[in-house]
Amino acid sequence: MPYSDREGERPSYRVSDDAAETTKENRRLAMLADLRDRRSAAYLEQLGLTAGWRCLDVGSGGGALAQWMARQVAPGGSVLSTDIDLRFQPEGSGNIEVRRHDIVHEDLPENEFDLVHARALLQTIDQRETVLDKLVRTTKPGGWIVVNDPEWSTFERQPMPPAFRALYDAMMAIGQKANGYDRYWGGRLLAAFGERGLLEIQCDGDAHAMRGGTESAEWLILAYERAAPLLIQAALVDQATVDAGLREARRPEFLIMGPTSMVCRGRKPGAGYWK
Ligand SMILES: C[S@@+](CC[C@H](N)C(=O)[O-])C[C@H]1O[C@@H](n2cnc3c(N)ncnc32)[C@H](O)[C@@H]1O
């Protein structure tokens, strides 16, 4: 069931309501949080995230990072954690509000937040440029915008088992066609921040090895496993290729570099910047 059937528009992706699917997505989001939250937290601490800040985490998934932010900004600060799909995070409490919100079609207040954060979101959204404009508008003058998305060009150039590569190609093709997924968006972030006149821009990339049978690879393999019926239905791969690709990627000998995770930050100019 897509989120939007507006004519000519590619909708945000949605995990089905099937219990096995939602369990897999819960596991996958927890893995993503395990793998990435420490780095995200260190990055935000370096920016000076502290008591009193008003923060927004958009497309917050399992919500673990938003909860961490809420602890950092207490007392006096608060966090708005939004996602189009709230099935995977706890309800809001204390200084954290959890709100169902579609960042493509719904508005946000102007000049509201000291920090606006979006991780692994804009890559998946066809309207990413207008969404980034929206994130800038909702940031206070002097506030920070932090966007973190992967870039897959190094990943796809390395040697990998053939059935796994076929799965990767099929996933990228269906994501692009159905939702407008952009595998190179992480590499566009720096320019996108520059084009918006943001100040004190910085962009860093890092990548980690993915080893079969561990979380370092499983966060990706689970997504492929979940999407397999769609890939087969679209005649992008057959069942034998899916089985072989998943088997290859779960062997302990499977060892490849993960995608480059690009994190870009910038400050909104205007009154308040020099405070
Ligand atoms: C790959 S997950 C990343 C979750 C989290 N930010 C993280 O890094 O762990 C992408 C999230 O974006 C959400 N999402 C997709 N389209 C959205 C939209 N139009 N508005 C708000 N959230 C959206 C999904 O529901 C999902 O939770």
Ligand as a Chemical Component Dictionary entry (heavy atoms), coordinates in Angstrom:
data_LIG
# 
_chem_comp.id                   LIG 
_chem_comp.type                 NON-POLYMER 
_chem_comp.pdbx_formal_charge   0 
_chem_comp.three_letter_code    LIG 
# 
loop_
_chem_comp_atom.comp_id 
_chem_comp_atom.atom_id 
_chem_comp_atom.alt_atom_id 
_chem_comp_atom.type_symbol 
_chem_comp_atom.charge 
_chem_comp_atom.model_Cartn_x 
_chem_comp_atom.model_Cartn_y 
_chem_comp_atom.model_Cartn_z 
_chem_comp_atom.pdbx_ordinal 
LIG C1  C1  C 0  16.043 3.914  6.228  1  
LIG S1  S1  S 1  14.903 4.460  7.421  2  
LIG C2  C2  C 0  15.960 5.459  8.455  3  
LIG C3  C3  C 0  15.446 5.603  9.856  4  
LIG C4  C4  C 0  16.313 6.449  10.799 5  
LIG N1  N1  N 0  16.445 7.811  10.359 6  
LIG C5  C5  C 0  17.688 5.821  10.950 7  
LIG O1  O1  O 0  18.648 6.285  10.359 8  
LIG O2  O2  O -1 17.788 4.831  11.712 9  
LIG C6  C6  C 0  13.968 5.724  6.540  10 
LIG C7  C7  C 0  12.788 6.255  7.352  11 
LIG O3  O3  O 0  12.187 7.323  6.611  12 
LIG C8  C8  C 0  10.777 7.238  6.770  13 
LIG N2  N2  N 0  10.118 7.960  5.665  14 
LIG C9  C9  C 0  10.053 7.598  4.368  15 
LIG N3  N3  N 0  9.340  8.510  3.676  16 
LIG C10 C10 C 0  8.967  9.469  4.558  17 
LIG C11 C11 C 0  8.202  10.668 4.443  18 
LIG N4  N4  N 0  7.675  11.046 3.255  19 
LIG N5  N5  N 0  8.011  11.433 5.536  20 
LIG C12 C12 C 0  8.531  11.044 6.738  21 
LIG N6  N6  N 0  9.246  9.906  6.913  22 
LIG C13 C13 C 0  9.464  9.128  5.833  23 
LIG C14 C14 C 0  10.523 5.732  6.758  24 
LIG O4  O4  O 0  9.261  5.415  7.298  25 
LIG C15 C15 C 0  11.699 5.209  7.576  26 
LIG O5  O5  O 0  11.404 5.144  8.961  27 
# 
loop_
_chem_comp_bond.comp_id 
_chem_comp_bond.atom_id_1 
_chem_comp_bond.atom_id_2 
_chem_comp_bond.value_order 
_chem_comp_bond.pdbx_ordinal 
LIG C1  S1  SING 1  
LIG S1  C2  SING 2  
LIG S1  C6  SING 3  
LIG C2  C3  SING 4  
LIG C3  C4  SING 5  
LIG C4  N1  SING 6  
LIG C4  C5  SING 7  
LIG C5  O1  DOUB 8  
LIG C5  O2  SING 9  
LIG C6  C7  SING 10 
LIG C7  O3  SING 11 
LIG C7  C15 SING 12 
LIG O3  C8  SING 13 
LIG C8  N2  SING 14 
LIG C8  C14 SING 15 
LIG N2  C9  SING 16 
LIG N2  C13 SING 17 
LIG C9  N3  DOUB 18 
LIG N3  C10 SING 19 
LIG C10 C11 SING 20 
LIG C10 C13 DOUB 21 
LIG C11 N4  SING 22 
LIG C11 N5  DOUB 23 
LIG N5  C12 SING 24 
LIG C12 N6  DOUB 25 
LIG N6  C13 SING 26 
LIG C14 O4  SING 27 
LIG C14 C15 SING 28 
LIG C15 O5  SING 29 
# 
